[in-house]
Amino acid sequence: MQRRSWALVAVVLGSGIVFLDSTVVNVALKAIGKDLPATFVTVLEGQSYIVNGYLLTLSALLILSGALADTYGRRLMFMIGLSGFGATSIACGLAPNMEVLIAVRLIQGAFGAVLVPTSLAIINATFEGDDRGRAFGVWAAASGVTTIAGPVVGGFLVDTISWRVAFLINAPLVAAALYLAWTAIDESKDSEATGHFDWLGAAAIALAVGGLSFGGIRGQATGWSDPLAFVSLGLGAVMTIALVPLMTRRPRPLVPPSLFRSRNFTVTNISTMLIYGALYCYGSFQAIFLQGALGYSALASGLVGIPIAIFLAVISTQAGTLAARIGPRVFMTVGPTLMAAGLLWLARIPASSQTWDATLARPSSLLPPGSVLIDVLPGTLLFASGISLLVAPLTTALMTSVPSRNSGLASAINNALSRIGPLLATAVIFIGVSASFYGSLGARLPALQTDSPAVRDQFPALNPPSQATPMEVDAARGASTDAFHLAMLIAAALCAAGAAVNGVGIRNPSTRARTEESRVGEATTPG
């Protein structure tokens, strides 16, 4: 295998574990809540922080990490990120209580922030022309597969061994990636970097992204009853507004305003926030609904995502190559449209739907009414075909819209937005979903005081009630179904909006521009 191919394997492994850990924990939360003692947080709060704390530091530090990689060396930063991520993964797997796990997850997210933007920047510096398009396709396919495969891997490990193995499995992957990075990746950086790093801009961006992210997380965890959530959102909003004069007046700002003069760069980032908000909404609420309301096991819930992983593996590379040749607009329009159609199909799942195991246990009828084959599979296939057409062309559009010397920063900005969007979208949607659940539950059980904290503890949204009568279980299942339908409808609307933005805004480069793109913009220093 050529040296460049091994370099691609290294960055796919490095970024893949970050995406894997973004979703693998979702199906392990129930087991973690039962196994780990918690002193300073409730179990529900702890579970929220385990997932969202990781996303918080990952989001807040992405742009800083991308700029550091462009300035001081992409391979150097990549290997630092790998080492830290491996160490914190082991610490997560050995955590003695909920508080320690939360703290280590915050640090793990910080090292993950280093790996994602440097991965794409290394690809941009290592490959040229059609090879670059194919490499982006491979990266996108592998990243998408690991993201979707997270619930499958996590479900299998949780059901068969322990939730701890879901973290410890990262260690050998990190070791392999470190070896390949050392032997196959050449160092590259921005040749125009002066060494005067914009630390003020980095702090402002971290406060802006971190404030918005923490506000969404805290608001969701407390049902928007904690003023700290609104203070954090306000701080994030103020700092976001302050970034405009800060970045336009500094001589070498962390984020050059010239990046946003690229139409494709700006449009791609807007659509990323919309579509990835829908993607995370789909992943979060579907896992809770299938396990909580319909009674799927953690493994069965994860298996639902297998078609998405297969489609991504088979189609993404070809879609990325074609997008590099003919332009990304058609893929970035059709893809999210199909995703929206799939989500609309999932919005019709009835409360009487059978679990995966129950469906397979009825061989007398190939398609029993209310089965996974009718209720879940068609929508999943539509969603899978859409996301497999979208991810690689979106990456291609992003990375070809800016000079290569800014590739790490451009990737970091896009990845930060792909996480801010989901955090804020999921937080806002959670309010609507919770209101729908308790409103529907109150209509089914009029004597139940759904505003009571004790009742809400007994009947968590989209989850089975504890110590409830059969009538209460049926009512909660119906209310969960209504709330899930609302979540899928909102996610479908976000995908449709993303498709419209891409269809109107994205411009395919001319044939001449695509030819010249492979010759210009390279600002790398071989190691």
Secondary structure, 3 states (H helix, E strand, C coil): CCHHHHHHHHHHHHHHHHHHHHHCCHHHHHHHHHHCCCCCCCHHHHHHHHHHHHHHHHHHCHHHHHHHHHHHCHHHHHHHHHHHHHHHHHHHHCCCCHHHHHHHHHHHHHHHHHHHHHHHHHHHHHCCHHHHHHHHHHHHHHHHHHHHHHHHHHHHHHHHCCCCHHHHCHHHHHHHHHHHHHHHCCCCCCCCCCCCCCHHHHHHHHHHHHHHHHHHHHHHHCCCCCHHHHHHHHHHHHHHHHHHHHHHHCCCCCCCHHHHHCHHHHHHHHHHHHHHHHHHHHHHHHHHHHHHCCCCCHHHHHHCCHHHHHHHHHHHHHHHHHHHHHCCHHHHHHHHHHHHHHHHHHCCCCCCCCCHHHHHCCCCCCCCCCCHHHHCHHHHHHHHHHHHHHHHHHHHHHHCCCCHHHHHHHHHHHHHHHHHHHHHHHHHHHHHHHHHHHHHHHHHCCCCCCCCHHHHHHCCCCCCCCCCCHHHHHHHHHHHHHHHHHHHHHHHHHHHHHHHHHHHHCCCCCHHHHHHHCCCCCCCCCC
